[in-house]
Amino acid sequence: MPSTAERVAAAMEALPRKGFLQPDQRPHSGRDAPLSIGHGQTNSQPTTVRQMLELLDVRPGDRVLDVGSGSGWSTALLAHLTGPTGRVTGVERIPDLVTFGAANLTAARMPWAHVERAVPGQLGHAAYGPFDRILVSAQAPALPDELVAQLAPHGVLVIPVAGRMLRVVARESGPAVEEHGWYRFVPLVADPP
């Protein structure tokens, strides 16, 4: 079986970033930098996306949650990694971006993945859990217990927390947390219920 890095590289080659950007940003799709998708949100730097996906180590058939799905690019990449035996749910709190991301995902033709509006007052999507993998593309001030609780046993959460990228593995004795470098992201927020 190919390595995690090889599978992530194949996903990024199969689903170019350009198809998930606003028309005015498409000429810049090759830049290794965050690009605006409107509403103060960005399509993350490709190097960062690659590193996060490698840490997440998605497997075929996994149930995956993509928090802050934005343009739908990360949701599509996750769907490529799970394959059609998996299920990927992208959640986004900004209605225009839900529409934009869902349209981009539809164009990618991966019916085992979808994007929907985040549940007000909730981080993640507990009703669809537990998840084998959770990817969060927004920075939390502290590790959110609410998201850790949505992991299946031995599930993995990758999330930026207070500037550090964390890889969290659900264990019976409590979450095992590793730090993987410094990153900057938009803040993680939940709308009021």
Z-matrix of the N, CA and C atoms (Angstrom, degrees):
N
C 1 1.462
C 2 1.540 1 108.83
N 3 1.342 2 117.47 1 139.98
C 4 1.472 3 119.36 2 178.64
C 5 1.533 4 111.03 3 -62.00
N 6 1.325 5 115.81 4 155.17
C 7 1.461 6 121.07 5 178.11
C 8 1.528 7 110.15 6 -68.28
N 9 1.332 8 115.66 7 164.80
C 10 1.467 9 120.39 8 176.73
C 11 1.519 10 110.44 9 -57.30
N 12 1.339 11 117.16 10 -45.20
C 13 1.464 12 120.86 11 -179.27
C 14 1.528 13 110.90 12 -60.98
N 15 1.319 14 117.49 13 -39.88
C 16 1.474 15 120.99 14 178.70
C 17 1.521 16 111.29 15 -66.86
N 18 1.337 17 117.02 16 -39.86
C 19 1.468 18 119.89 17 179.86
C 20 1.526 19 111.11 18 -67.66
N 21 1.345 20 116.75 19 -39.27
C 22 1.463 21 120.62 20 177.89
C 23 1.532 22 109.93 21 -65.78
N 24 1.323 23 117.30 22 -43.22
C 25 1.470 24 120.80 23 178.27
C 26 1.525 25 110.86 24 -60.68
N 27 1.332 26 117.18 25 -40.84
C 28 1.466 27 121.08 26 178.87
C 29 1.528 28 110.95 27 -64.89
N 30 1.330 29 117.20 28 -39.97
C 31 1.470 30 120.86 29 178.27
C 32 1.524 31 110.41 30 -62.86
N 33 1.344 32 116.74 31 -43.82
C 34 1.467 33 120.33 32 -178.23
C 35 1.530 34 111.31 33 -68.78
N 36 1.322 35 117.08 34 -30.32
C 37 1.466 36 120.48 35 176.25
C 38 1.532 37 110.65 36 -73.15
N 39 1.337 38 116.41 37 -38.68
C 40 1.469 39 121.03 38 -178.77
C 41 1.529 40 112.57 39 -71.24
N 42 1.336 41 116.98 40 -26.32
C 43 1.467 42 122.23 41 -175.01
C 44 1.524 43 109.46 42 -127.76
N 45 1.335 44 117.90 43 77.00
C 46 1.466 45 120.08 44 -177.84
C 47 1.526 46 112.30 45 -59.09
N 48 1.305 47 115.08 46 141.78
C 49 1.465 48 122.93 47 -179.82
C 50 1.529 49 112.44 48 -55.50
N 51 1.309 50 116.49 49 -34.52
C 52 1.471 51 121.86 50 -174.49
C 53 1.530 52 112.43 51 -51.94
N 54 1.328 53 117.06 52 -39.70
C 55 1.460 54 121.23 53 -177.71
C 56 1.519 55 114.16 54 -71.18
N 57 1.332 56 117.66 55 -4.11
C 58 1.461 57 121.95 56 -177.62
C 59 1.525 58 111.92 57 -116.94
N 60 1.319 59 116.21 58 14.88
C 61 1.468 60 121.51 59 -178.95
C 62 1.517 61 111.15 60 -109.68
N 63 1.336 62 115.96 61 157.97
C 64 1.461 63 121.17 62 171.88
C 65 1.531 64 107.73 63 -65.92
N 66 1.339 65 118.12 64 149.43
C 67 1.474 66 120.29 65 -176.32
C 68 1.532 67 114.65 66 -51.37
N 69 1.336 68 118.03 67 -38.44
C 70 1.471 69 119.44 68 -177.97
C 71 1.531 70 112.71 69 -71.49
N 72 1.331 71 117.56 70 -16.29
C 73 1.467 72 121.16 71 -179.79
C 74 1.536 73 112.76 72 -98.10
N 75 1.326 74 117.46 73 -13.06
C 76 1.471 75 120.07 74 -175.92
C 77 1.526 76 113.78 75 -58.95
N 78 1.349 77 119.96 76 -36.04
C 79 1.468 78 118.01 77 177.88
C 80 1.529 79 113.04 78 -62.51
N 81 1.328 80 117.55 79 -18.26
C 82 1.460 81 121.88 80 -178.50
C 83 1.536 82 112.81 81 -99.11
N 84 1.314 83 117.37 82 7.70
C 85 1.468 84 120.80 83 -171.83
C 86 1.523 85 113.69 84 -59.60
N 87 1.322 86 118.12 85 -25.16
C 88 1.454 87 121.34 86 -179.37
C 89 1.516 88 114.13 87 -81.24
N 90 1.332 89 117.33 88 -8.49
C 91 1.470 90 120.46 89 179.62
C 92 1.523 91 110.37 90 -73.61
N 93 1.314 92 116.02 91 137.81
C 94 1.459 93 119.82 92 176.89
C 95 1.525 94 108.56 93 -88.00
N 96 1.337 95 114.10 94 70.21
C 97 1.463 96 121.72 95 -176.82
C 98 1.524 97 107.94 96 -152.90
N 99 1.348 98 117.37 97 156.75
C 100 1.460 99 118.98 98 173.73
C 101 1.526 100 109.55 99 -66.66
N 102 1.328 101 116.68 100 144.67
C 103 1.466 102 121.69 101 178.70
C 104 1.519 103 109.47 102 -126.93
N 105 1.329 104 115.76 103 143.28
C 106 1.464 105 121.39 104 -177.13
C 107 1.531 106 111.73 105 -65.89
N 108 1.335 107 114.94 106 137.66
C 109 1.463 108 120.44 107 169.92
C 110 1.535 109 109.41 108 -118.42
N 111 1.342 110 115.67 109 13.56
C 112 1.462 111 120.94 110 178.94
C 113 1.518 112 111.66 111 91.14
N 114 1.333 113 114.95 112 166.32
C 115 1.471 114 122.57 113 176.58
C 116 1.535 115 112.53 114 60.45
N 117 1.342 116 116.72 115 26.78
C 118 1.449 117 120.47 116 179.39
C 119 1.525 118 114.07 117 74.33
N 120 1.331 119 116.86 118 12.29
C 121 1.468 120 121.87 119 -177.83
C 122 1.526 121 109.85 120 -109.83
N 123 1.327 122 115.91 121 161.54
C 124 1.459 123 120.12 122 -179.13
C 125 1.523 124 112.10 123 -131.58
N 126 1.326 125 113.65 124 158.51
C 127 1.453 126 122.75 125 165.86
C 128 1.528 127 103.60 126 -90.09
N 129 1.310 128 117.45 127 118.21
C 130 1.466 129 121.69 128 -170.06
C 131 1.527 130 113.32 129 -62.53
N 132 1.320 131 114.13 130 157.67
C 133 1.462 132 122.74 131 176.57
C 134 1.529 133 109.34 132 -57.00
N 135 1.343 134 118.76 133 129.41
C 136 1.461 135 120.49 134 -177.27
C 137 1.533 136 114.53 135 -54.54
N 138 1.322 137 117.98 136 -38.37
C 139 1.467 138 119.65 137 178.45
C 140 1.533 139 110.29 138 -60.86
N 141 1.327 140 116.66 139 -41.54
C 142 1.467 141 121.00 140 178.92
C 143 1.522 142 110.56 141 -64.80
N 144 1.335 143 116.80 142 -44.30
C 145 1.471 144 120.92 143 178.82
C 146 1.527 145 109.73 144 -59.34
N 147 1.321 146 116.51 145 -45.91
C 148 1.469 147 120.77 146 179.85
C 149 1.531 148 110.36 147 -59.33
N 150 1.335 149 116.73 148 -47.06
C 151 1.463 150 120.36 149 -178.29
C 152 1.529 151 111.33 150 -63.00
N 153 1.324 152 116.83 151 -41.76
C 154 1.465 153 120.40 152 179.61
C 155 1.530 154 111.12 153 -64.66
N 156 1.338 155 116.27 154 -42.55
C 157 1.463 156 119.82 155 179.78
C 158 1.525 157 111.39 156 -66.29
N 159 1.326 158 116.92 157 -35.60
C 160 1.467 159 119.16 158 176.92
C 161 1.529 160 110.33 159 -66.11
N 162 1.328 161 117.62 160 -41.60
C 163 1.468 162 120.61 161 176.93
C 164 1.527 163 111.56 162 -63.58
N 165 1.324 164 116.63 163 -36.66
C 166 1.464 165 120.97 164 -177.44
C 167 1.524 166 111.56 165 -69.36
N 168 1.346 167 117.13 166 -34.86
C 169 1.472 168 122.70 167 176.63
C 170 1.527 169 112.15 168 52.94
N 171 1.335 170 115.17 169 58.04
C 172 1.469 171 121.48 170 179.09
C 173 1.527 172 109.91 171 -67.16
N 174 1.318 173 115.63 172 139.42
C 175 1.465 174 122.09 173 179.37
C 176 1.528 175 110.27 174 -114.44
N 177 1.338 176 117.25 175 153.38
C 178 1.460 177 119.60 176 175.48
C 179 1.529 178 110.48 177 -54.54
N 180 1.333 179 115.52 178 135.59
C 181 1.460 180 121.21 179 178.96
C 182 1.513 181 115.08 180 88.31
N 183 1.329 182 118.24 181 -5.30
C 184 1.467 183 120.86 182 -179.35
C 185 1.527 184 112.26 183 -65.46
N 186 1.347 185 114.95 184 150.73
C 187 1.469 186 122.49 185 169.06
C 188 1.527 187 105.77 186 -96.65
N 189 1.339 188 115.95 187 120.14
C 190 1.465 189 120.52 188 -170.50
C 191 1.525 190 110.58 189 -126.14
N 192 1.327 191 115.36 190 141.02
C 193 1.458 192 122.64 191 174.19
C 194 1.525 193 108.56 192 -114.26
N 195 1.335 194 116.44 193 130.29
C 196 1.460 195 123.25 194 179.01
C 197 1.524 196 107.70 195 -113.71
N 198 1.332 197 116.77 196 103.73
C 199 1.469 198 122.01 197 -176.06
C 200 1.530 199 108.94 198 -92.21
N 201 1.338 200 115.86 199 122.03
C 202 1.457 201 121.33 200 -175.36
C 203 1.518 202 109.68 201 82.51
N 204 1.330 203 115.92 202 53.62
C 205 1.470 204 121.39 203 -171.87
C 206 1.524 205 113.69 204 -70.40
N 207 1.336 206 117.67 205 -19.25
C 208 1.467 207 120.83 206 173.38
C 209 1.508 208 114.22 207 52.68
N 210 1.332 209 116.90 208 -115.80
C 211 1.465 210 122.52 209 -176.12
C 212 1.522 211 113.12 210 -76.90
N 213 1.334 212 116.98 211 -8.22
C 214 1.466 213 120.58 212 -178.03
C 215 1.521 214 113.88 213 91.12
N 216 1.342 215 117.12 214 -4.31
C 217 1.468 216 119.06 215 -177.69
C 218 1.526 217 111.48 216 -63.09
N 219 1.332 218 117.30 217 -48.98
C 220 1.465 219 119.15 218 -179.42
C 221 1.526 220 110.96 219 -63.51
N 222 1.335 221 117.66 220 -35.86
C 223 1.467 222 121.21 221 178.79
C 224 1.523 223 109.86 222 -63.18
N 225 1.331 224 116.78 223 -43.14
C 226 1.468 225 121.14 224 179.03
C 227 1.528 226 111.01 225 -65.97
N 228 1.337 227 117.09 226 -41.60
C 229 1.464 228 119.93 227 178.05
C 230 1.531 229 110.88 228 -61.58
N 231 1.328 230 116.13 229 -42.75
C 232 1.464 231 120.72 230 177.40
C 233 1.527 232 110.94 231 -62.39
N 234 1.337 233 117.00 232 -40.22
C 235 1.467 234 121.00 233 179.22
C 236 1.527 235 110.94 234 -65.43
N 237 1.317 236 116.66 235 -37.14
C 238 1.463 237 120.09 236 176.44
C 239 1.534 238 109.04 237 -61.59
N 240 1.334 239 116.58 238 -41.53
C 241 1.464 240 121.15 239 -178.15
C 242 1.531 241 112.81 240 -70.51
N 243 1.333 242 118.06 241 -35.19
C 244 1.469 243 119.81 242 179.33
C 245 1.515 244 111.40 243 -77.43
N 246 1.345 245 115.98 244 -29.76
C 247 1.454 246 119.91 245 -172.60
C 248 1.512 247 110.34 246 71.77
N 249 1.342 248 116.92 247 175.94
C 250 1.469 249 120.58 248 -174.08
C 251 1.517 250 115.12 249 -67.43
N 252 1.338 251 118.40 250 -10.55
C 253 1.468 252 119.58 251 176.12
C 254 1.528 253 111.82 252 -84.87
N 255 1.333 254 116.64 253 -7.01
C 256 1.459 255 121.03 254 178.60
C 257 1.512 256 111.90 255 -94.77
N 258 1.327 257 115.31 256 -176.73
C 259 1.470 258 121.86 257 175.39
C 260 1.519 259 107.40 258 -145.01
N 261 1.341 260 115.23 259 127.48
C 262 1.458 261 120.93 260 -178.74
C 263 1.518 262 109.41 261 -123.45
N 264 1.324 263 116.03 262 127.04
C 265 1.458 264 122.59 263 176.59
C 266 1.521 265 108.19 264 -115.40
N 267 1.321 266 116.32 265 121.11
C 268 1.455 267 121.66 266 172.83
C 269 1.518 268 108.68 267 -99.66
N 270 1.320 269 117.11 268 133.91
C 271 1.462 270 120.81 269 175.79
C 272 1.525 271 108.96 270 -120.42
N 273 1.323 272 114.52 271 138.59
C 274 1.464 273 122.52 272 -176.94
C 275 1.514 274 107.45 273 -143.52
N 276 1.331 275 118.14 274 138.72
C 277 1.473 276 120.97 275 -175.69
C 278 1.518 277 114.07 276 -91.07
N 279 1.329 278 119.92 277 -15.99
C 280 1.469 279 122.23 278 -176.84
C 281 1.528 280 109.05 279 -96.62
N 282 1.349 281 118.20 280 114.88
C 283 1.467 282 120.78 281 -173.38
C 284 1.535 283 114.64 282 -52.87
N 285 1.341 284 118.24 283 -42.52
C 286 1.467 285 119.64 284 179.47
C 287 1.524 286 111.69 285 -62.05
N 288 1.329 287 116.90 286 -35.41
C 289 1.461 288 119.94 287 178.79
C 290 1.526 289 111.63 288 -76.10
N 291 1.324 290 117.60 289 -29.89
C 292 1.466 291 120.22 290 173.04
C 293 1.533 292 108.54 291 -59.81
N 294 1.327 293 116.52 292 -46.85
C 295 1.470 294 121.47 293 179.72
C 296 1.524 295 110.74 294 -63.16
N 297 1.339 296 116.75 295 -47.09
C 298 1.461 297 122.10 296 -179.11
C 299 1.530 298 111.13 297 -62.38
N 300 1.332 299 116.66 298 -49.19
C 301 1.460 300 120.95 299 -179.60
C 302 1.516 301 112.64 300 -63.80
N 303 1.332 302 117.18 301 -41.35
C 304 1.464 303 120.88 302 179.46
C 305 1.530 304 110.81 303 -64.00
N 306 1.334 305 116.83 304 -40.37
C 307 1.476 306 120.34 305 178.25
C 308 1.528 307 110.62 306 -64.81
N 309 1.316 308 116.98 307 -42.37
C 310 1.466 309 120.46 308 177.95
C 311 1.525 310 111.18 309 -63.01
N 312 1.324 311 116.30 310 -40.84
C 313 1.457 312 120.80 311 179.95
C 314 1.531 313 111.01 312 -67.65
N 315 1.334 314 116.98 313 -39.21
C 316 1.463 315 120.43 314 176.55
C 317 1.530 316 110.46 315 -60.15
N 318 1.330 317 116.25 316 -41.58
C 319 1.464 318 120.54 317 179.21
C 320 1.532 319 111.50 318 -64.65
N 321 1.322 320 117.03 319 -26.57
C 322 1.468 321 121.06 320 179.39
C 323 1.536 322 112.43 321 -78.58
N 324 1.330 323 117.08 322 -11.05
C 325 1.470 324 123.39 323 174.72
C 326 1.529 325 113.10 324 58.85
N 327 1.312 326 114.06 325 59.61
C 328 1.459 327 120.66 326 177.24
C 329 1.526 328 108.18 327 -131.09
N 330 1.324 329 117.63 328 80.68
C 331 1.466 330 120.61 329 -172.99
C 332 1.525 331 114.26 330 -65.63
N 333 1.318 332 119.14 331 -10.43
C 334 1.466 333 121.39 332 176.85
C 335 1.536 334 111.53 333 -83.90
N 336 1.336 335 116.35 334 3.54
C 337 1.464 336 121.26 335 177.54
C 338 1.515 337 109.73 336 -126.96
N 339 1.319 338 116.56 337 147.40
C 340 1.463 339 120.75 338 176.48
C 341 1.525 340 109.88 339 -150.58
N 342 1.338 341 114.31 340 160.61
C 343 1.465 342 122.04 341 176.50
C 344 1.524 343 107.73 342 -119.60
N 345 1.318 344 115.89 343 136.20
C 346 1.460 345 118.95 344 177.13
C 347 1.527 346 109.88 345 -142.80
N 348 1.315 347 114.77 346 169.06
C 349 1.458 348 121.68 347 -179.35
C 350 1.522 349 109.72 348 -68.92
N 351 1.327 350 116.17 349 134.95
C 352 1.457 351 120.98 350 176.84
C 353 1.529 352 110.01 351 -61.04
N 354 1.315 353 116.51 352 145.01
C 355 1.459 354 121.93 353 178.67
C 356 1.526 355 108.16 354 -73.25
N 357 1.343 356 118.55 355 122.19
C 358 1.468 357 119.84 356 178.82
C 359 1.532 358 111.60 357 -55.77
N 360 1.337 359 115.24 358 138.09
C 361 1.454 360 120.84 359 178.23
C 362 1.518 361 114.55 360 79.24
N 363 1.349 362 117.39 361 5.20
C 364 1.462 363 120.18 362 -175.59
C 365 1.526 364 110.25 363 -133.69
N 366 1.325 365 116.43 364 138.05
C 367 1.460 366 121.02 365 168.99
C 368 1.517 367 107.37 366 -93.70
N 369 1.312 368 116.48 367 135.43
C 370 1.453 369 120.46 368 -178.86
C 371 1.508 370 111.86 369 82.07
N 372 1.333 371 116.11 370 -147.53
C 373 1.464 372 121.17 371 178.49
C 374 1.528 373 108.22 372 -155.73
N 375 1.333 374 116.05 373 77.74
C 376 1.464 375 122.01 374 -172.96
C 377 1.526 376 112.84 375 -55.69
N 378 1.332 377 117.89 376 -32.72
C 379 1.469 378 120.64 377 -177.26
C 380 1.522 379 112.16 378 -62.94
N 381 1.327 380 117.98 379 -26.63
C 382 1.467 381 121.44 380 -179.12
C 383 1.528 382 112.77 381 -94.13
N 384 1.332 383 117.32 382 -6.93
C 385 1.458 384 120.37 383 -176.33
C 386 1.515 385 112.33 384 -78.41
N 387 1.309 386 117.53 385 -178.15
C 388 1.458 387 124.92 386 -1.38
C 389 1.526 388 112.08 387 -76.32
N 390 1.342 389 115.06 388 159.37
C 391 1.461 390 121.50 389 -176.92
C 392 1.528 391 110.33 390 -111.92
N 393 1.329 392 114.35 391 144.93
C 394 1.465 393 119.94 392 174.35
C 395 1.524 394 110.70 393 -75.04
N 396 1.336 395 115.65 394 -31.51
C 397 1.459 396 121.16 395 -178.64
C 398 1.530 397 108.74 396 -143.40
N 399 1.336 398 115.69 397 140.70
C 400 1.468 399 121.74 398 173.34
C 401 1.522 400 107.41 399 -131.51
N 402 1.327 401 115.66 400 127.00
C 403 1.458 402 122.92 401 175.89
C 404 1.524 403 107.91 402 -111.51
N 405 1.322 404 117.27 403 130.60
C 406 1.462 405 121.13 404 179.09
C 407 1.523 406 108.51 405 -121.87
N 408 1.340 407 115.95 406 121.08
C 409 1.466 408 121.34 407 -177.57
C 410 1.525 409 111.42 408 -106.23
N 411 1.320 410 115.97 409 42.90
C 412 1.465 411 123.15 410 175.10
C 413 1.526 412 106.25 411 -153.96
N 414 1.340 413 115.41 412 150.71
C 415 1.463 414 119.87 413 -172.46
C 416 1.528 415 112.89 414 -91.03
N 417 1.321 416 114.75 415 128.82
C 418 1.464 417 121.06 416 175.76
C 419 1.530 418 109.36 417 -96.94
N 420 1.347 419 118.24 418 150.71
C 421 1.461 420 120.20 419 176.35
C 422 1.530 421 112.31 420 -73.24
N 423 1.340 422 116.56 421 -26.50
C 424 1.467 423 123.10 422 178.05
C 425 1.524 424 107.41 423 -148.61
N 426 1.316 425 116.75 424 160.82
C 427 1.461 426 120.48 425 -179.64
C 428 1.532 427 109.38 426 -62.37
N 429 1.349 428 118.15 427 119.46
C 430 1.474 429 119.87 428 -177.24
C 431 1.534 430 112.47 429 -76.68
N 432 1.328 431 116.57 430 113.58
C 433 1.464 432 121.12 431 177.47
C 434 1.530 433 110.95 432 -56.86
N 435 1.326 434 115.74 433 -33.24
C 436 1.469 435 121.10 434 -179.00
C 437 1.524 436 111.80 435 -59.07
N 438 1.338 437 117.19 436 -37.40
C 439 1.470 438 120.25 437 178.30
C 440 1.526 439 111.07 438 -78.84
N 441 1.314 440 117.27 439 -39.78
C 442 1.470 441 120.27 440 177.99
C 443 1.530 442 109.71 441 -58.14
N 444 1.326 443 116.85 442 -38.33
C 445 1.472 444 122.00 443 -179.43
C 446 1.524 445 112.74 444 -66.44
N 447 1.339 446 117.50 445 -17.64
C 448 1.467 447 120.84 446 -179.72
C 449 1.530 448 112.60 447 -90.55
N 450 1.332 449 117.03 448 1.89
C 451 1.465 450 120.69 449 177.82
C 452 1.526 451 111.39 450 -83.27
N 453 1.325 452 115.56 451 140.92
C 454 1.457 453 121.51 452 169.68
C 455 1.534 454 108.19 453 -71.26
N 456 1.334 455 118.34 454 163.26
C 457 1.461 456 119.30 455 175.27
C 458 1.539 457 110.33 456 -54.17
N 459 1.308 458 116.57 457 132.22
C 460 1.472 459 124.48 458 -177.42
C 461 1.531 460 112.79 459 67.73
N 462 1.335 461 116.69 460 11.02
C 463 1.461 462 120.66 461 176.13
C 464 1.523 463 110.58 462 -68.80
N 465 1.333 464 115.38 463 160.82
C 466 1.459 465 121.55 464 -175.62
C 467 1.528 466 110.37 465 -123.01
N 468 1.327 467 115.49 466 134.32
C 469 1.458 468 123.72 467 175.43
C 470 1.526 469 107.47 468 -118.43
N 471 1.336 470 116.80 469 129.06
C 472 1.462 471 121.52 470 173.36
C 473 1.519 472 106.98 471 -116.53
N 474 1.350 473 115.62 472 122.64
C 475 1.461 474 120.84 473 -172.71
C 476 1.526 475 110.39 474 -153.01
N 477 1.342 476 117.60 475 136.78
C 478 1.464 477 118.65 476 171.27
C 479 1.539 478 109.57 477 -79.02
N 480 1.322 479 115.30 478 129.23
C 481 1.469 480 121.48 479 -179.54
C 482 1.523 481 108.54 480 -131.02
N 483 1.334 482 115.82 481 119.38
C 484 1.470 483 121.90 482 177.74
C 485 1.528 484 111.96 483 48.67
N 486 1.338 485 115.66 484 41.82
C 487 1.458 486 121.27 485 175.86
C 488 1.512 487 115.50 486 90.00
N 489 1.321 488 118.50 487 -11.05
C 490 1.464 489 122.14 488 -179.90
C 491 1.523 490 110.65 489 -107.10
N 492 1.333 491 117.20 490 140.29
C 493 1.458 492 120.36 491 174.39
C 494 1.523 493 108.10 492 -84.13
N 495 1.336 494 116.30 493 122.97
C 496 1.457 495 121.30 494 -180.00
C 497 1.520 496 110.91 495 -108.42
N 498 1.322 497 114.66 496 141.26
C 499 1.473 498 121.92 497 168.69
C 500 1.523 499 105.52 498 -114.67
N 501 1.334 500 115.46 499 116.73
C 502 1.456 501 121.90 500 -173.72
C 503 1.525 502 108.50 501 -114.99
N 504 1.324 503 116.70 502 126.85
C 505 1.459 504 121.57 503 178.60
C 506 1.528 505 108.36 504 -113.32
N 507 1.341 506 115.88 505 128.13
C 508 1.470 507 120.91 506 179.99
C 509 1.525 508 110.03 507 -73.93
N 510 1.321 509 116.22 508 119.79
C 511 1.469 510 122.86 509 178.04
C 512 1.526 511 108.74 510 -123.27
N 513 1.317 512 116.28 511 157.49
C 514 1.469 513 120.33 512 178.06
C 515 1.523 514 111.14 513 -59.16
N 516 1.327 515 116.81 514 -35.22
C 517 1.458 516 121.38 515 -177.73
C 518 1.532 517 112.94 516 -82.12
N 519 1.327 518 116.71 517 -0.94
C 520 1.464 519 121.58 518 -177.42
C 521 1.522 520 109.88 519 121.23
N 522 1.326 521 117.50 520 167.40
C 523 1.461 522 119.89 521 -175.15
C 524 1.531 523 112.84 522 -66.97
N 525 1.324 524 115.21 523 135.54
C 526 1.465 525 121.69 524 173.10
C 527 1.525 526 107.05 525 -94.42
N 528 1.332 527 117.10 526 122.68
C 529 1.463 528 121.65 527 -172.33
C 530 1.528 529 110.16 528 -116.44
N 531 1.343 530 115.08 529 129.37
C 532 1.468 531 121.99 530 173.93
C 533 1.521 532 108.02 531 -118.14
N 534 1.343 533 117.37 532 145.75
C 535 1.466 534 122.18 533 175.35
C 536 1.522 535 109.38 534 -102.99
N 537 1.348 536 115.29 535 140.08
C 538 1.463 537 121.03 536 -176.83
C 539 1.525 538 111.25 537 -136.45
N 540 1.311 539 118.40 538 65.48
C 541 1.462 540 121.66 539 171.98
C 542 1.521 541 114.48 540 86.38
N 543 1.338 542 113.24 541 174.70
C 544 1.467 543 122.51 542 -177.18
C 545 1.525 544 110.21 543 -101.77
N 546 1.343 545 116.12 544 138.89
C 547 1.468 546 121.84 545 -178.86
C 548 1.522 547 109.38 546 -145.55
N 549 1.347 548 115.30 547 159.28
C 550 1.467 549 121.13 548 174.42
C 551 1.524 550 109.40 549 -121.52
N 552 1.324 551 116.08 550 133.32
C 553 1.462 552 122.52 551 -179.99
C 554 1.514 553 109.25 552 -141.46
N 555 1.334 554 115.56 553 163.81
C 556 1.468 555 120.26 554 170.60
C 557 1.529 556 107.42 555 -66.14
N 558 1.351 557 118.29 556 156.26
C 559 1.475 558 120.70 557 -177.44
C 560 1.529 559 112.49 558 -68.14
N 561 1.320 560 115.69 559 145.30
C 562 1.463 561 122.71 560 173.08
C 563 1.523 562 108.20 561 -84.33
N 564 1.326 563 116.11 562 122.16
C 565 1.466 564 120.76 563 179.93
C 566 1.521 565 110.23 564 -137.25
N 567 1.309 566 115.75 565 154.60
C 568 1.469 567 121.95 566 171.92
C 569 1.523 568 106.54 567 -117.87
N 570 1.330 569 116.41 568 137.38
C 571 1.460 570 119.67 569 176.45
C 572 1.522 571 109.58 570 -69.53
N 573 1.341 572 117.55 571 150.51
C 574 1.464 573 119.03 572 178.86
C 575 1.523 574 111.20 573 -62.65
N 576 1.346 575 117.02 574 147.07
C 577 1.472 576 119.40 575 -179.63
C 578 1.518 577 112.41 576 -67.74
